[in-house]
């Protein structure tokens, strides 16, 4: 049951953080092109590397708590995106 709960937490936070980053990238594309239907694309490599989709976000979270990745490396790009993500 512990693994199921842990998976649920990874999924929930993965969805939230991916949505925040996706909204940030969409807003960036809209302001750059002045088009409300612009496709979200991020110019920040670290955001795309760690938070581009839900499975990638879940993997980032798993690596951060298991010691495979420094949380500071994954956290740093989120500080520029939103205070909610911090």
N, C-alpha and C positions, 0 to 999 in steps of 0.2 A: 504494500500500500504506500509505502514511503516513496518508491520510485514513481508511482502513478501521480502522487501529489507533487513531486518535484517536476515531472513532465508537464503537469498542468500549470505550475508556476512559470516554467520556462516559456510555455506557449503563450500564456496571458501577457507576460512582460514583453515577449518577442513581438506580439501583435501591437501592443501599445507603442513600443519604441520604433517599430517599422512604420507605423502610421504617422508618428510625429515626424520622422525623417522624410517620409514620402510627401507629407504636406509642405514641409520646408522646401523640398526640391521643386515641387509644383509651384509654390509661390515664387521661388527664384526664377523659374522658367517664364511665368506669367509676367513678372516685372521686367525681365530681360527682353521679351518679345512683344510685350503689350498685347497679348492675345490670351483671352480667358480660357481657350481650349488647348493651351500649350501642353505638350506631353512632358511630364516631370523628368528632368534629367539633372543630376548633381554634378557640379564641377569639383566638388571636394572628394578626393580619392579615398580618404579614410572612412567617410560616411558610406560610400558604396561598398567598401571592403568589408565593413563590420555589420552594417544595418540595412542592406539593400532589399532583403526579403525576410519573411518569417523564419524559414529554416536557417538562414545565415545568422539572424539575430539570436535564435535559440542556441546555435553552436557557439556564438560569441559569449553568451551568458554562461554556458557550460564550461567553456575554456577559462573564463574569468574566475569562476568559483573553484575550479579544480587545479589551478596553478599553471595551466597551459598558456595563459595570456595574462599580461598585466592589465588589471582593471583600468589603470590610468590611461593606457594606450587606447582602449575602447571607449573610455569615458570622455577623453579630451575633445573629440569632434562633436559630441553631443552638447557640450557647453555653449557652443556657438549657435546651436539650432534652437533650443528652447530651455527655459528655466524649469518647465514641467518635466523634461527628460532628466534633469539633474536631480 
